[in-house]
Amino acid sequence: MATTPATGKAPAPSTAPAPTQAEAAAMSLTLLRGLEALELLADAKVPLTIAELSKGLGVHRSNAYRILRTLEHRRFVVRDDAGRIRLGPKLTALSRGVAPELHAAALPVVTDVAYSLGMTAFLTVLDADEVVTLATVEPSNVEVSIARDPGVRHSVDRGAPGHAIESSLSAPERLELLGSADFSTAAIEARKAGYAVSRNEVVNGVSGLAVPLRIVGEPPAALAIVHFSLPESLDEIVATLQTAATRITQNYR
C-alpha cells in the first residue's frame, strides 16, 4: 500500500461523492452527444457550421456549442477561418491505436502507393457492418487529390473497400460478422476478379479500387485508392495494390 512521505501512513481515501443516478445519466448523455458529433463530422463531405451540427445532433445551438468547445479543447475538432467545424488532428493519433501493428506495417506501403499512382491511398478495416479508414495518404506530387481522413466510415455494402473486404470472407465469417451468409453481387464479382471497383457509391464523382488484405489476428481489411476517375485499363493499379498488400503482410511478420 502506498504511504505519504511525511507520516508513513496510507493516504485517506477520496471523499469525493459518487455521482447521483441523474448526474451519471447526464454525463453519459453528454458523452453520447460528443461521440455523435464526431460521427456527424466524419460523415460530412464538407466542414459543418454550428447550426448544422446543432441540427444534426437534435439539440439547441447553445448545447451544441458546449459540446464543440469541449471537443475543440481536446483537439478532436478544429474550426477554420470561417468558423466551420471539421475533425481535428487528435483523431489521427487515436487512429494509430486501432490495430497498431497493422497500422505500422501498412503506412510506409500506403505512402508508396499514393505517390507512385498519384492517387489518395488508404487502408480500411471492418468494424461491425462498417468500413473504417485506418491509415490514409494524399500525394503531394499531383495538382489535386481527394481528402480522406482516418476514422471515416461507411456501410460495408458501399464502395470498393467494402466489396473487397466482403469478398475475402468465408460464408461462416460473413454470417458471424454481417449476419448473413449471402454474398452481394459486388463481392462475388470482386472475388472472381481479385479486386473491387466502385464509382459514385460513397461520394458522387469519386471512383475507387480496392484489394482485400487478410492477416491472422487482425480484422478483415482492404487496401484501396480513390480518384476522380479511373483509367480504361486498371492493370497497373491492380498490380500495384496487390504487390503492396503482399508487402504489408511481409512487414507485419
Secondary structure by P-SEA (a helix, b strand, c coil): ccccccccccccccccccccaaaaaaaaaaaaaaaaaaaaaaaccccccaaaaaaaacccaaaaaaaaaaaaaaccbbbcccccccccaaaaaaaaacaaaaaaacaaaaaaaaaaaccccbbbbbccccccccbbbbbccccbbbbbcccccccccccaaaaaaaaaccaaaaaaacccccccaaaaaaaaacbbbbcccccccccbbbbbbbcccccbbbbbcccccccccaaaaaaaaaaaaaaaaaaac
